[in-house]
Amino acid sequence: MAKILRNFILVLGALTMLYSCAPQSVFDETINFESLIWNRFSIIEMEVPVKANEKGYNFDVILHHNQDYAFDFISMNITFYMPGGGMRSRDYQFKLQDEQGNWL
C-alpha cells in the first residue's frame, strides 16, 4: 500500500511540475465566420496587450476548419505594428493536409 501511495505522489508531483511550467497565454481571441464565409478583403485586427519582456513572445495561430475547405493550404499576411511606430509584416502559407491528404 505504501508503494502505491508513493508512486501516486510521484506521479502527482510530476504532473504538477509539468503543468506549472507550461507557457501562459497573454492574449486569446476567437473569431467565427457566419455561414463559414470570409471575404479576403475583410481585414481582421486584434490589439494585443503586450508588455516588454526580455525573452520575447511566441505568436500562435490556431485555425479550425471543416473538411469542405477546398485547398490543402491557407495563406495569411500577419502584420505587427509596434508602439514606437515600427511595423513587421510577412506572408505565410500554412499546410492543412499531409502528403496522404489527411487534415492536420
C-alpha positions as CSV (number, residue, x, y, z in Angstrom):
1,M,0.0,0.0,0.0
2,A,2.8,2.4,0.8
3,K,4.4,1.7,-2.6
4,I,1.2,2.6,-4.4
5,L,0.8,5.8,-2.3
6,R,4.5,6.8,-3.0
7,N,4.0,6.2,-6.8
8,F,0.8,8.2,-6.8
9,I,2.6,11.1,-5.0
10,L,5.5,10.9,-7.5
11,V,3.1,11.0,-10.5
12,L,1.1,13.8,-9.0
13,G,4.3,15.8,-8.4
14,A,5.5,15.2,-11.9
15,L,2.2,16.3,-13.4
16,T,2.1,19.4,-11.2
17,M,5.6,20.4,-12.3
18,L,4.7,19.7,-16.0
19,Y,1.6,21.9,-15.9
20,S,3.2,24.7,-13.8
21,C,6.0,25.1,-16.4
22,A,3.6,25.5,-19.3
23,P,3.6,28.9,-21.0
24,Q,0.7,31.1,-20.1
25,S,-1.3,32.9,-22.7
26,V,-1.0,36.7,-22.8
27,F,-3.9,37.1,-25.3
28,D,-6.6,34.7,-26.6
29,E,-9.3,35.7,-29.1
30,T,-11.6,33.6,-31.2
31,I,-13.2,34.8,-34.5
32,N,-16.0,32.9,-36.1
33,F,-17.3,33.5,-39.6
34,E,-21.0,33.5,-40.3
35,S,-22.1,30.8,-42.8
36,L,-18.4,29.8,-43.0
37,I,-17.7,32.7,-45.4
38,W,-14.9,35.3,-45.1
39,N,-14.1,38.0,-47.6
40,R,-10.3,38.1,-48.0
41,F,-10.5,41.9,-48.1
42,S,-12.1,41.9,-44.6
43,I,-9.0,42.5,-42.5
44,I,-9.1,41.0,-39.0
45,E,-7.4,43.3,-36.5
46,M,-6.6,42.5,-32.9
47,E,-5.0,44.7,-30.3
48,V,-2.8,42.6,-28.2
49,P,-1.7,44.0,-24.8
50,V,2.0,43.0,-24.8
51,K,4.4,44.4,-22.2
52,A,8.2,44.4,-22.6
53,N,9.8,41.0,-22.0
54,E,13.4,40.1,-22.3
55,K,12.5,36.5,-23.5
56,G,10.1,37.7,-26.2
57,Y,6.8,36.1,-27.0
58,N,5.6,33.2,-29.3
59,F,2.7,34.0,-31.6
60,D,0.5,31.1,-32.3
61,V,-2.4,31.0,-34.8
62,I,-4.8,28.1,-34.1
63,L,-7.1,27.6,-37.1
64,H,-10.1,25.4,-37.0
65,H,-11.6,24.5,-40.4
66,N,-14.1,22.0,-41.8
67,Q,-13.4,19.4,-44.5
68,D,-15.4,21.4,-47.0
69,Y,-12.4,23.7,-47.4
70,A,-11.2,23.4,-51.0
71,F,-7.5,23.7,-50.5
72,D,-4.7,21.9,-48.7
73,F,-3.2,25.2,-47.5
74,I,-4.1,28.7,-46.3
75,S,-2.3,31.9,-47.0
76,M,-2.1,34.7,-44.4
77,N,-0.4,38.0,-44.1
78,I,0.5,38.8,-40.5
79,T,1.5,42.3,-39.6
80,F,2.6,43.6,-36.2
81,Y,2.5,47.3,-35.5
82,M,4.9,48.3,-32.8
83,P,4.1,51.1,-30.2
84,G,7.1,53.1,-31.4
85,G,5.7,53.3,-34.9
86,G,7.6,50.3,-36.4
87,M,6.0,47.6,-38.4
88,R,6.8,44.0,-39.2
89,S,4.8,42.2,-42.0
90,R,5.2,38.8,-43.6
91,D,3.2,36.5,-45.8
92,Y,2.8,32.9,-44.6
93,Q,1.4,29.8,-46.2
94,F,0.3,27.0,-43.8
95,K,-0.2,23.4,-44.9
96,L,-3.5,22.0,-43.8
97,Q,-3.1,18.4,-45.2
98,D,-0.2,16.0,-45.1
99,E,1.1,14.1,-48.2
100,Q,-1.6,11.5,-47.9
101,G,-4.4,14.1,-47.8
102,N,-5.1,13.8,-44.1
103,W,-6.1,17.0,-42.4
104,L,-3.5,18.3,-39.9
